[in-house]
Amino acid sequence: MSAASNGTERITVRGEAPYDVAIGRDIIDELVRAELPEAATRVAIIHPPTLVQQAEDLRLRVTDSGRAVIIIEVPDGERAKTTAVADYCWSVLGEAGFTRLDTIIGFGGGATTDLAGFVAATWLRGVPLIQVPTTLLAMVDAAVGGKTGINTTAGKNLVGCFYPPKAVICDLLTLESMPIADYITGMAEVIKCGFISDPIILDLVEASPAQACDPTADVVPELVSRAVQVKADVVGDDLKESVGRASIGREVLNYGHTLGHAIERVENYSWRHGSAISVGMVFAAELSHRAGLLSFDVVARHRAVLSAIGLPIAYPAGRWPELVAGIKLDKKTRADLLRFVVLHDIAAPAILEGPDSAILVAAYEAISG
Ligand SMILES: NC(=O)c1ccc[n+]([C@@H]2O[C@H](COP(=O)([O-])OP(=O)(O)OC[C@H]3O[C@@H](n4cnc5c(N)ncnc54)[C@H](O)[C@@H]3O)[C@@H](O)[C@H]2O)c1
């Protein structure tokens, strides 16, 4: 992590094509212009309808730098991640004569940056991409790591590719227009980074839960930077989520997600992602404890820190069979063997494969309210 004199943090994501994630307040203009390749004469900004005004402001700034700007408004959220919307983007790029020297900016939440990344990776077999995430989840997760994707009839995120951006710009000012409930659920991913790797994140949230819930608070740049650093370190070590590695690799980022994804599926995606993984982390901690790996103090710390910012820590009783069926559908489950990221301690993750069903049920009972 390094801080520039204006307070902007820069975190490098290692790999074949390393790139920086910049984190600061009110940095879009300066950085978008600095990061745009000299040779780009056209820039396409892909954004959702919710950000129409901010996209227009961005368009004016980029136009000032002498480039032609093409605005591509796409549907909101998941509705953008379809082949039809990708096709629409490709047709706009084609009409504009978009070349390999030109640049796409993904400006929005994780759904928009996933789509923009996929379009950039596939147009002319790859054009430069700058990701400008505008939700907390997109800043600390979706826009960092180079995974792009869309949803198809076969399932969510099953079509996509790894395509590193040239840069990621996290302007914390954009978070201030987010609905607060979405911002707080994004904080679940930040807290996850605390449990799997960086306990200072937990200390900061515990010291002032109210500040952690306020996107304008002084603690937010540090929380975001620390979470991005955790993700950057993990993906830098395992660029393409390789299977069969000796170390955990990217799978560690799945802490709390095995049950979390099952909850999302059982609830028909009506739960926010962060709420589902919040419950999933308490479950993973209980499971770790019941497998004899984790002290009960750390389990209690999960409940305390997550509930302090208003995240759920329990799930209704009696739904274990549905949840197990959901877990088995997860693309990360291998050959029907249930697999969980667990903890030996804070910042000491491991994989637990095929745990005894008695401890799974006991962990579920411990979280069912
Ligand atoms: N590529 C990856 O590695 C990765 C990792 C995690 C999640 N994801 C993907 O990310 C997506 C979820 O991301 P998300 O939670 O950001 O959802 P999202 O992109 O659907 O955004 C949530 C809502 O917030 C709105 N919004 C965005 N920025 C805003 C702002 N600054 N102010 C007000 N409203 C704003 C959006 O228009 C949308 O309505 C999913 O599609 C998921 O699959 C990808």
The ligand as an SDF file (V2000), in Angstrom:
LIG
                    3D

 44 48  0  0  0  0  0  0  0  0999 V2000
  -16.1650  -10.1980  -10.6180 N   0  0  0  0  0  0  0  0  0  0  0  0
  -16.0810  -10.5540   -9.3500 C   0  0  0  0  0  0  0  0  0  0  0  0
  -15.0340  -11.0240   -8.8690 O   0  0  0  0  0  0  0  0  0  0  0  0
  -17.2720  -10.3520   -8.4740 C   0  0  0  0  0  0  0  0  0  0  0  0
  -17.1420  -10.4860   -7.0860 C   0  0  0  0  0  0  0  0  0  0  0  0
  -18.2630  -10.2250   -6.2930 C   0  0  0  0  0  0  0  0  0  0  0  0
  -19.4730   -9.8690   -6.8760 C   0  0  0  0  0  0  0  0  0  0  0  0
  -19.5530   -9.7510   -8.2380 N   0  0  0  0  0  0  0  0  0  0  0  0
  -20.8010   -9.3580   -8.8790 C   0  0  0  0  0  0  0  0  0  0  0  0
  -21.1380   -8.0510   -8.4160 O   0  0  0  0  0  0  0  0  0  0  0  0
  -22.5460   -7.8750   -8.5180 C   0  0  0  0  0  0  0  0  0  0  0  0
  -23.0460   -7.2430   -7.2490 C   0  0  0  0  0  0  0  0  0  0  0  0
  -22.4520   -5.9700   -7.1260 O   0  0  0  0  0  0  0  0  0  0  0  0
  -23.2010   -4.7560   -6.4000 P   0  0  0  0  0  0  0  0  0  0  0  0
  -23.6130   -5.1850   -5.0490 O   0  0  0  0  0  0  0  0  0  0  0  0
  -22.3430   -3.5700   -6.5520 O   0  0  0  0  0  0  0  0  0  0  0  0
  -24.5640   -4.6700   -7.2150 O   0  0  0  0  0  0  0  0  0  0  0  0
  -25.1030   -3.7780   -8.4260 P   0  0  0  0  0  0  0  0  0  0  0  0
  -24.0840   -3.5200   -9.4460 O   0  0  0  0  0  0  0  0  0  0  0  0
  -26.3380   -4.4650   -8.8690 O   0  0  0  0  0  0  0  0  0  0  0  0
  -25.4550   -2.4030   -7.7160 O   0  0  0  0  0  0  0  0  0  0  0  0
  -26.4600   -2.3720   -6.7350 C   0  0  0  0  0  0  0  0  0  0  0  0
  -27.3940   -1.1820   -6.9690 C   0  0  0  0  0  0  0  0  0  0  0  0
  -26.7290    0.0140   -6.6130 O   0  0  0  0  0  0  0  0  0  0  0  0
  -26.8420    0.9780   -7.6620 C   0  0  0  0  0  0  0  0  0  0  0  0
  -25.6740    1.8470   -7.5590 N   0  0  0  0  0  0  0  0  0  0  0  0
  -24.4110    1.5910   -7.9380 C   0  0  0  0  0  0  0  0  0  0  0  0
  -23.5890    2.5740   -7.5260 N   0  0  0  0  0  0  0  0  0  0  0  0
  -24.3780    3.4710   -6.8850 C   0  0  0  0  0  0  0  0  0  0  0  0
  -24.1170    4.6960   -6.2290 C   0  0  0  0  0  0  0  0  0  0  0  0
  -22.8710    5.1730   -6.1140 N   0  0  0  0  0  0  0  0  0  0  0  0
  -25.1490    5.3710   -5.6950 N   0  0  0  0  0  0  0  0  0  0  0  0
  -26.4290    4.8730   -5.7680 C   0  0  0  0  0  0  0  0  0  0  0  0
  -26.7300    3.7010   -6.3390 N   0  0  0  0  0  0  0  0  0  0  0  0
  -25.7110    3.0110   -6.9040 C   0  0  0  0  0  0  0  0  0  0  0  0
  -26.9370    0.1450   -8.8980 C   0  0  0  0  0  0  0  0  0  0  0  0
  -27.5110    0.8780   -9.9670 O   0  0  0  0  0  0  0  0  0  0  0  0
  -27.8250   -1.0120   -8.4140 C   0  0  0  0  0  0  0  0  0  0  0  0
  -29.1730   -0.6290   -8.4160 O   0  0  0  0  0  0  0  0  0  0  0  0
  -23.1310   -9.2480   -8.7970 C   0  0  0  0  0  0  0  0  0  0  0  0
  -23.5020   -9.3170  -10.1630 O   0  0  0  0  0  0  0  0  0  0  0  0
  -21.9920  -10.2070   -8.5090 C   0  0  0  0  0  0  0  0  0  0  0  0
  -22.0530  -11.3780   -9.2970 O   0  0  0  0  0  0  0  0  0  0  0  0
  -18.4830   -9.9790   -9.0380 C   0  0  0  0  0  0  0  0  0  0  0  0
  1  2  1  0
  2  3  2  0
  2  4  1  0
  4  5  1  0
  4 44  2  0
  5  6  2  0
  6  7  1  0
  7  8  2  0
  8  9  1  0
  8 44  1  0
  9 10  1  0
  9 42  1  0
 10 11  1  0
 11 12  1  0
 11 40  1  0
 12 13  1  0
 13 14  1  0
 14 15  2  0
 14 16  1  0
 14 17  1  0
 17 18  1  0
 18 19  2  0
 18 20  1  0
 18 21  1  0
 21 22  1  0
 22 23  1  0
 23 24  1  0
 23 38  1  0
 24 25  1  0
 25 26  1  0
 25 36  1  0
 26 27  1  0
 26 35  1  0
 27 28  2  0
 28 29  1  0
 29 30  1  0
 29 35  2  0
 30 31  1  0
 30 32  2  0
 32 33  1  0
 33 34  2  0
 34 35  1  0
 36 37  1  0
 36 38  1  0
 38 39  1  0
 40 41  1  0
 40 42  1  0
 42 43  1  0
M  CHG  2   8   1  16  -1
M  END
$$$$
